[in-house]
Amino acid sequence: MSPINGVICDALTFFNRNGEILENLNSLLIRHILTNDANAILLFGRMGDGRLFLNNLEEMSKLIDLTLNFSENRIPVLIGIHGDSANDVINQIESLGRKYEDLNYMISPPALEKLPADEINSYFENILGSINPKNKIYLYNNPPQSARNEIDPASLKKLTEFTSLRGLNDSFYNIKMCKSYLELLNENFSVFCGLEENSQNFFQLIPLNQRKNSGIVSSISNLVNMFSKLYYYALEDNLLELLQLQEQINDIRTNIYDIKAEVDQEKRGLKYAFLHLYRDLISTTNEEVNNLTTTLQNEIETISKERIEATVNSLLNNKQIYQLYYIGTKDLYQFQDIIDIFSKIDVLVHQGKVMKIKGPYIADVNTIYRVKFEKSQLVFRFRTSKFFQYENLVKEKLLFPLLDKTLLPDEPDLREKVKEIISSKTGSYIFEKEKPPIMPVSNLIYYDESKEIIPYIFSVQEYIRGKPLFQIINKYITEGKNLDSKKFINIFENLGEHLGNLHNIKFKSFYKNISQIGEKNKKSYSEYFNNQLENEIQEAKKYKIDLGKEIRDYYNDNQALIEEENEFVVLHNDFHSQNVIVKEDQGAIHLNGLVDFDNWYIGSRAQDFIKIDYLILKPLNIPSFNDAFYNTYSNHFKIDNDFKKKIEIHKLLWLLNQYNFESELKKKVNQLDLSNKASASLDNYLFEIKAILR
């Protein structure tokens, strides 16, 4: 195999307080490095805390395994070997060599004390003469980190007689020595510049025809893709571009590395930059990641953190970082992959060139991206949840024809039309100007349930400008502003009006499963409700909540209200401030749209009042908001004490369902921080259940 050349990324290593490899973070880092055009990866090098893992073969193997898995032998992997005796180094190489056939190794001189040149030479001769010649060795000359021990050029020339020695990584502290090393360059022996800020000067020392046998060992390549371009300019002898790019790289290094820390400024700056880059992807529910993030936050002063964040954002915008995008927990894509995947869909091609991708935004059911095209902004929603409780289809494709009355509940052939819509695996639904929807929703630009393009159902909708209502409310609360004002009252009046309009789409029967709309229902609503309640009571027993008698007594006292239900309507079923998009402009707040119809079905009107009451109206406790919402809704339907009791009955069933669902979720997710959050929610649900029963 030919020696390595080009760009070697001196990879960071993410580990916890016990020195254990954080596999998720390191997996993401390795995939990022591969995406950003490195020609090889150095593990446990200067940036990888190699000495920390000295003789810890188990943890080293974890990182090596995942790196080999993701690199798929596309690029070489080097391992930094650290030892203060030749036997230490030999033992490490032999141990790793028995497990891995194709690794490369990078070795430094001893770092305990300054040694004579002949002892350094004997040290390397002993190692190279003892190991299997199939092992490929690269030496690392970095006197400041090796007790001022330096590899003598004459000794190096003699060492090249060992066929296992394939190159040298020189720290470039001594130009005269570096020139001597470069005289050894040939197709079987590479020389690398280990001081990335001097890469341009390094390449200019090398004859053009020999530059292909050289390269750079870069730490900033943990983040950026610029060194592959620098190497290309060196091969092309494009000195102007080489100089300009080197200046840019040095500016980036200053912005990332210039932090007030006694040691490891480069590592801390790079790790913070990487965690910022993938802040939306990295799970903050992982305690070890939280600890690492918190430690870095505390170690780096605010002004440096802001500078690093701004630098990362700028590099992204200038495509000097290729970011990975994920759909689900395992499926990672490059920017170009995303474009290629969707380039065969005509309606998306017509939006023009992809300018920017923002996200992922993680919701309960979907992984969401906002994509800016030349002609539009669209929202991509990928159904990635494993815990989705409803039909696994793009439900807007059936809802939207109801919203503009293209599909009517009393049509004689309703069932056939529903079956036709449900069976369609791809398509779109664009509202006509002459037939607008009865409430503000976005067009369904495209949907695909085939799972042929990617392994998930997905939909593409127009982006509704604005923010969720709860964000605006929280902002006002944080800033101490008055919420009880006309602009908020108007919003709640609008919500009452829109919910009333939605509920005017009436059916003769209820349909929990929308794919069954139009079928004759064999059960009465009271039978269905009673079965659901009994199932939840039995489920709750598994989590040591035995309120069955009290719940049954309460239901029996109010069962007549459920039995009289005979009018069923379209329910949003997730109607609360998270799914209300508003825009604040010149002192007014405008309701721009309603989103997230993943849970909609046909049922009792009372169901749609649960979340808006539980999550927003009750916590705020502002009477004018309640009046605005309920009074406007009452223009469509009567709200009396019986209806309010129906809301309470349905709320009891919902609370019990949520308690059981989150209890099961808590059991499945073995992460401390998430469990604590789930416990808080469970306590709230139980409190509300008992309050209703009292």
Long-range contacts (C-beta under 8 A, 24 or more apart in sequence): 1-136, 2-187, 2-188, 3-136, 3-166, 3-167, 3-187, 3-188, 3-189, 3-190, 3-213, 4-39, 4-40, 4-76, 4-78, 4-104, 4-138, 4-166, 4-167, 4-190, 4-215, 5-39, 5-190, 5-212, 5-213, 5-214, 5-215, 6-39, 6-40, 6-215, 6-216, 6-228, 6-231, 7-37, 7-38, 7-39, 7-40, 7-215, 7-216, 7-218, 7-221, 7-227, 7-228, 7-231, 8-38, 8-39, 8-40, 8-41, 8-42, 8-78, 8-169, 8-192, 8-215, 8-216, 8-217, 8-218, 9-33, 9-38, 9-40, 9-41, 9-42, 9-218, 9-219, 9-221, 9-222, 10-42, 10-45, 10-46, 10-47, 10-48, 10-217, 10-218, 10-219, 10-221, 10-222, 11-41, 11-42, 11-43, 11-45, 11-47, 11-48, 11-67, 11-222, 12-47, 12-48, 12-219, 12-222, 12-267, 12-270, 12-271, 12-274, 13-43, 13-44, 13-47, 13-48, 13-49, 13-52, 13-53, 13-63, 14-271, 14-292, 15-49, 15-52, 15-59, 16-288, 16-291, 16-292, 17-291, 19-52, 19-53, 19-56, 19-59, 20-59, 21-59, 21-62, 21-63, 22-288, 22-289, 22-292, 23-62, 23-66, 24-282, 24-283, 24-286, 24-289, 25-282, 25-289, 25-292, 26-63, 26-66, 26-67, 27-66, 27-70, 28-278, 28-281, 28-282, 28-324, 28-332, 29-222, 29-274, 30-66, 30-67, 30-70, 30-71, 31-70, 31-324, 31-332, 32-222, 32-274, 32-277, 32-278, 32-323, 32-324, 33-221, 33-222, 34-70, 34-71, 34-74, 34-75, 35-225, 35-322, 35-324, 35-334, 36-221, 36-223, 36-224, 36-225, 36-228, 36-321, 36-322, 37-225, 37-227, 37-228, 37-322, 38-75, 38-221, 38-227, 38-228, 39-75, 39-76, 39-215, 39-228, 40-75, 40-76, 40-77, 40-78, 40-104, 41-67, 41-71, 41-75, 41-76, 41-77, 41-78, 42-78, 42-79, 42-80, 42-106, 42-217, 43-67, 43-77, 43-78, 43-79, 43-80, 44-79, 44-80, 44-81, 44-82, 45-78, 45-80, 45-106, 45-140, 45-217, 46-80, 46-142, 46-145, 46-194, 46-219, 47-219, 47-222, 47-266, 47-267, 47-270, 48-80, 49-267, 50-80, 50-81, 50-82, 51-82, 54-82, 54-83, 54-88, 54-92, 55-88, 55-92, 57-95, 57-96, 60-96, 61-99, 64-96, 64-100, 64-103, 68-100, 73-102, 76-102, 76-104, 77-102, 77-103, 77-104, 78-103, 78-104, 78-105, 78-106, 78-138, 79-103, 79-104, 79-105, 79-106, 80-105, 80-106, 80-140, 81-105, 81-106, 81-107, 82-108, 82-111, 83-110, 84-110, 84-111, 84-112, 85-110, 86-123, 86-126, 86-127, 86-130, 89-127, 90-126, 90-127, 90-130, 90-131, 93-127, 93-131, 93-135, 94-131, 94-132, 97-131, 97-132, 97-134, 97-135, 101-134, 103-135, 103-136, 104-136, 104-137, 104-138, 104-166, 105-135, 105-136, 105-137, 105-138, 106-137, 106-138, 106-139, 106-140, 106-169, 107-137, 107-138, 107-139, 107-140, 108-139, 108-140, 108-141, 108-142, 108-145, 108-146, 109-141, 109-146, 109-147, 109-149, 109-150, 109-151, 110-146, 110-147, 110-149, 111-145, 111-146, 111-147, 111-149, 112-147, 113-147, 114-147, 114-148, 114-149, 115-147, 115-149, 117-150, 117-152, 117-155, 120-149, 120-150, 120-151, 120-152, 120-155, 121-152, 121-155, 121-158, 121-159, 124-151, 124-155, 124-159, 125-159, 128-159, 128-162, 128-164, 128-165, 129-162, 131-164, 132-164, 133-162, 133-163, 133-164, 134-164, 135-164, 136-164, 136-166, 137-162, 137-164, 137-165, 137-166, 138-165, 138-166, 138-167, 138-168, 138-169, 138-190, 138-192, 139-165, 139-167, 139-168, 139-169, 140-168, 140-169, 140-171, 140-194, 141-168, 141-169, 141-170, 141-171, 141-177, 141-181, 141-194, 142-169, 142-171, 142-173, 142-194, 143-171, 143-173, 143-174, 144-171, 144-173, 150-174, 150-177, 153-177, 153-180, 153-181, 153-183, 153-184, 156-181, 156-184, 157-184, 160-184, 160-189, 165-189, 166-190, 167-191, 167-192, 168-192, 169-194, 169-217, 170-194, 171-195, 172-198, 172-201, 172-202, 175-201, 175-205, 178-202, 178-205, 179-205, 182-206, 182-210, 182-214, 185-210, 185-213, 185-214, 186-210, 186-213, 187-213, 189-213, 190-214, 190-215, 192-216, 192-217, 193-217, 196-220, 196-227, 196-249, 196-253, 197-246, 197-249, 197-250, 197-253, 199-227, 199-230, 199-234, 199-246, 199-249, 200-230, 200-234, 200-242, 200-243, 200-245, 200-246, 203-234, 203-242, 204-239, 204-242, 206-234, 208-237, 211-235, 219-266, 219-270, 220-249, 220-252, 220-253, 220-256, 220-270, 222-270, 222-274, 223-256, 223-270, 223-273, 223-274, 223-277, 223-312, 223-315, 223-321, 224-249, 224-252, 224-315, 224-320, 224-321, 225-320, 225-321, 225-322, 226-252, 226-320, 252-311, 252-315, 255-307, 255-308, 255-310, 255-311, 256-308, 256-311, 258-304, 258-307, 259-299, 259-300, 259-301, 259-304, 259-308, 260-300, 260-301, 260-304, 261-299, 261-300, 268-296, 268-299, 268-300, 269-300, 269-304, 269-308, 271-296, 272-296, 272-300, 272-305, 272-308, 273-308, 273-311, 273-312, 276-308, 276-309, 276-312, 277-312, 277-316, 277-321, 277-323, 278-323, 278-324, 280-359, 280-360, 280-361, 280-362, 281-324, 281-326, 281-360, 283-671, 284-673, 285-669, 285-671, 285-673, 285-674, 285-677, 286-671, 286-673, 287-671, 287-672, 287-673, 290-673, 317-356, 325-357, 325-359, 325-360, 325-369, 326-360, 326-367, 327-360, 327-367, 327-382, 327-384, 327-454, 327-456, 328-367, 328-382, 328-384, 328-455, 328-456, 329-384, 331-454, 331-455, 331-456, 341-453, 341-454, 342-453, 344-453, 345-446, 345-448, 347-428, 347-445, 347-446, 347-460, 348-373, 348-378, 348-445, 348-446, 348-460, 350-375, 351-375, 351-376, 351-378, 352-376, 363-596, 365-598, 366-598, 370-463, 376-462, 376-463, 377-462, 377-463, 378-445, 378-460, 378-461, 378-462, 378-463, 379-442, 379-460, 379-461, 379-462, 379-463, 380-458, 380-459, 380-460, 381-458, 381-459, 381-460, 381-461, 382-454, 382-456, 382-457, 382-458, 383-456, 383-457, 383-458, 384-456, 387-661, 387-665, 388-598, 389-599, 389-661, 390-598, 390-599, 390-601, 391-513, 391-514, 391-515, 392-457, 393-422, 393-449, 393-457, 393-515, 394-444, 394-447, 394-449, 394-457, 394-458, 394-459, 395-514, 395-597, 395-598, 395-600, 396-429, 396-441, 396-444, 396-447, 396-459, 396-461, 396-597, 397-421, 397-424, 397-427, 397-429, 397-444, 397-447, 398-422, 398-514, 398-517, 399-514, 399-570, 399-597, 399-600, 400-429, 400-431, 400-437, 400-441, 400-444, 401-429, 402-505, 402-570, 403-431, 403-437, 403-438, 403-439, 403-441, 403-505, 404-431, 404-432, 404-435, 404-436, 404-437, 404-438, 405-435, 405-438, 406-435, 409-505, 409-506, 409-507, 409-508, 414-517, 414-518, 415-517, 415-518, 415-519, 416-518, 417-518, 418-515, 418-517, 418-518, 419-518, 422-515, 425-449, 425-450, 426-450, 438-498, 438-501, 438-502, 438-504, 438-505, 439-498, 439-501, 439-502, 439-594, 440-464, 440-498, 440-591, 440-592, 440-593, 440-594, 441-593, 441-594, 441-595, 441-597, 442-593, 442-595, 464-581, 464-592, 464-593, 464-595, 465-581, 465-583, 465-592, 466-581, 466-582, 466-583, 466-590, 466-592, 466-593, 467-581, 467-582, 467-583, 467-584, 468-577, 468-578, 468-579, 468-580, 468-581, 468-582, 469-577, 469-578, 469-580, 469-581, 469-582, 469-616, 470-576, 470-577, 470-578, 470-616, 472-582, 472-584, 472-589, 473-577, 473-616, 473-620, 483-620, 483-622, 484-622, 484-624, 484-625, 487-587, 487-588, 487-589, 488-589, 488-625, 489-624, 489-625, 489-628, 490-589, 490-628, 491-580, 491-582, 491-589, 491-591, 492-625, 492-628, 492-629, 492-632, 493-628, 493-629, 493-631, 493-632, 494-591, 494-632, 495-580, 495-591, 495-612, 495-629, 495-632, 496-628, 496-629, 496-630, 496-631, 496-632, 496-633, 496-634, 496-635, 497-632, 497-633, 497-635, 498-591, 498-594, 499-572, 499-575, 499-608, 499-633, 500-632, 500-633, 500-635, 500-636, 500-637, 501-636, 502-569, 502-570, 502-571, 502-572, 502-608, 503-569, 503-570, 503-571, 503-605, 503-608, 503-636, 503-637, 504-569, 504-636, 505-569, 505-570, 506-567, 506-568, 506-569, 507-568, 507-569, 507-570, 507-602, 508-568, 509-568, 509-602, 510-568, 510-601, 510-602, 510-603, 510-604, 511-568, 511-601, 511-602, 511-603, 512-601, 512-602, 512-603, 513-601, 514-600, 514-601, 514-602, 517-602, 524-563, 525-562, 525-565, 525-566, 525-568, 525-604, 526-559, 526-562, 526-563, 526-565, 529-562, 529-653, 530-555, 530-559, 530-562, 532-653, 532-657, 533-653, 533-656, 536-653, 536-656, 536-657, 536-660, 537-656, 539-660, 540-656, 540-659, 540-660, 542-660, 542-663, 543-659, 543-660, 543-663, 545-659, 545-686, 547-689, 547-690, 547-693, 550-693, 551-652, 551-656, 551-689, 551-693, 554-652, 554-692, 554-693, 555-649, 555-652, 558-645, 558-649, 561-642, 561-645, 561-646, 561-649, 562-646, 562-649, 565-604, 565-646, 567-605, 568-602, 568-603, 568-604, 569-602, 569-603, 569-604, 569-605, 570-600, 570-602, 571-600, 571-601, 571-602, 571-603, 571-604, 571-605, 571-607, 571-608, 572-597, 572-599, 572-600, 572-608, 573-599, 573-600, 573-601, 573-603, 573-607, 573-608, 574-598, 574-599, 574-611, 575-608, 575-609, 575-611, 575-612, 576-611, 576-612, 576-615, 576-616, 577-612, 577-615, 577-616, 578-615, 604-646, 604-650, 605-637, 605-643, 606-643, 606-646, 606-647, 606-649, 606-650, 607-650, 607-654, 609-647, 610-647, 610-650, 610-651, 610-654, 613-647, 613-651, 614-651, 614-688, 648-692, 651-688, 651-692, 652-689, 652-692, 652-693, 655-685, 655-688, 655-689, 655-692, 656-685, 656-689, 658-685, 659-685, 659-686, 659-689
